[in-house]
Amino acid sequence: MTVTSTFLSKIQNRLNEYLVSCCKVLNASDSSLWNSECLMFFQRVASPFLRLFFIIELVVRFSLFTMAFRTRAFSAVINGVRSSSRALGRRVVTTYGRSLLVPMRGVPVMFMSTTTDQNAKKELSPEEAKKMAAEMLFNEKDLGDNKKDSEKVKEEFVPPKKEEGAPEEQHEFQAETKQLLDIVTNSIYTDKEVFLRELISNASDALEKLRHEQVSGVAVNDKDLPLEIHIYTDEKNGTITIQDTGIGMTKKEMEENLGVIARSGSKAFLKKATAEGKAGDLGTSLIGHFGVGFYAAFMVADHVDVFSHSATDNETYCWSSDGTGAYQITKASSAPRGTTIVLHLKEDQKKFAIEQTVNRIIKKYSNFVNHPIRLNGQEVNTVRAIWAMDKNSITEQQYLDFYHFVGQGWDTPLFRLHFSADAPIALKALFYVGSMQTEKMGLGRMEPGVSLYSRKVLIESHSKTLLPDWMRFVYGVVDSEDIPLSLSRENMQDSLLVKRIRKILTKKFLRFLHDKSTKERDQYLVFFNEFHPFLKEGVIQDYDNRQDLASILMFESSACDASKLTTLDEYIKRMPESQKEIYYLNSTSRSLAQASPYYEVFKRKGLEVLFLYSPVDDFVMTNVREFKGKRFVSVENAEIDLSADEPKKEDGAKSALPEGLSEQAAAELAAWMKTSLGEKVKDVKVTHRLVSSPAIVTDSNNAGYRRMVKLMQAARGDLKGIMPLEPMVLEVNPRHDLMLKLNEVRMSKPLLAQCVTEQLFDDCLVSAGLMDDSRTMIPRLNSLLLAALGGDFKLPAEVVSLSANEEKKEEVVTNVDAAAEEKKKQ
């Protein structure tokens, strides 16, 4: 481990010199860039293994940095940003518009060397820095030549200009209709089944237009005809027919709406109504935008017939096309008001003439359109879009039925959140939390349960972008009329807007849970016991919402009764004013936590400790780090100092603790134990934090992290690759009877003392949950049991062979034996 640390330290120092020199060349000579402002990066990373991963990432980044530095483009960029050395120290941007140096995991790329070599920390003069950089990066002469060449090229370049006074000819863009139609029908959509969604959406718009005309007092044909959408399938002839009783089209409208690609009839109708001041709610009820949805029919059909009877005309016309760039319009026999589209399916698309297939597609994409959809006479869309309704008008049964529809289950949900927002974007949402989650049953990772709709038409089922991944246990819908959609209406265009929507939804849900945790504690406890793994996953992954998530976590506490959970806010309220940290202990059960040697001093002082029972909890605390200014500290941490809280003894008062070894004797025993254990331990120290336990092992950060790694490796069966245990600190209690007796026998019975010391260290590892295989202790335990029963003690050969420092141990034992023999002779 020492070799690894030395190797990493050398790489670290070299990279530091490299970056400092680069920034010096760029006139970023402000020492605050790498002194006061930049963090001691490598000092914050406790594990050399993590350092190695960061080193690899830095090497890749510096390689890219060097490549860019050598180019003329980079030297040109330097001229433009040289005036801002602070910004340049943090980010170097190439002409490709990509950051080569960016902060990693919240830590600036630049860092200060941790070497003890004062020469390495000495600030270089500009001349020295340029010389060093020239040796590592490039020849200084090349930089000057590149700059001159760049300026010369810019001076010689003369862009062409228009002739003054020359006449201008106006032209319109032309398009190859057949090729354009082929692009529209075969390149926009990724899934062929969306053709039905597009045609149903067009039918819904036609019905909305007719409804608007009727409300506006316009006389229409067949005024008593119900507003419905009918779909008929014919497997024998390989056709599917979509019929609506909407506004219909005249011959001219057929030419304009079907004969012109990308002309939206719905958009034109809305524009006209708005100009006349009669738009009303059309803006929210019309679905069409682009004027290309109809042509999706040619993805599955080799011939399409459109029959239409306008609400204001007495003639019926038929528009026909095979999708090759031409169409025909003829008169047709009289038909009811509205439009009928007949798709003659391609041979390989005849599945869309099967009733069950069409039923599934309707329920998937168009289940919530405003009008009834009847498939072969049977109504399909029986579930209403209750998220768009007034909450006061919705019954509990309707809420429950809708949950069963979106959650595909039959249980009763624990929570329901129905809300709408107007700014910064208008949206409506309905969320459910079920009564159980399936991941704990070993059924695999749950899929996101929230789908995105726009004007009640499905855009993205089980969306992975609307909510953070840890919220995948939430079911429901989000509907927004303002979302900018792609041409295919299969995804959203504005990624920044998606992030804002995600932020709004997440914050709203977290506030909802927080209210439940304070106002409806019993119900929230039921939720937390079932879904707490998702909340903890969010703490680890979701940096933006980490503190909000931490506020709704609950833990057992030494200050509360068993099985009673408390929040972090409640813990802080109970803290004494002098306490600055939140203490926690990870164990497998409350009884073991209370019996833990790490808890002894906290119990004696009356300090509250949170009891955690999952290895994941260590990772949670490591990621949260602090809550409302209070730092999380494991009671296993070697850096805990509670001496300031020691009660002062009055003159003449006796200590409640038993007398132990003298300070000198305790120090000598600790030194002997350190030598005996060799490289197993980093150090052996005397501690006064223990009450009834003889010793503990401590570490600044590594214990919890290693338990987490061990858990993940065991989960995937990688037991051979478990990370080796780094040397830890062994803290011994000089007042414990075992330590008093060990100090006595270490001279008279060195082999027994040696075996007891090793067993004591392994006992401490077991207590800390860090023993990989406790079976290795069995031979030694058998020998100790034999000695306890009065038998002759012999150090097992297996234990000797497992010694981490064989030569040192033999030397210690030999020296102790010799001293004992000499004492007997005297």
Summary of the structure (lengths in Angstrom):
residues: 826
radius of gyration: 37.9
end to end distance: 44.7
largest distance: 131.6
contacts: 2392
relative contact order: 0.05
helix: 48%
strand: 15%
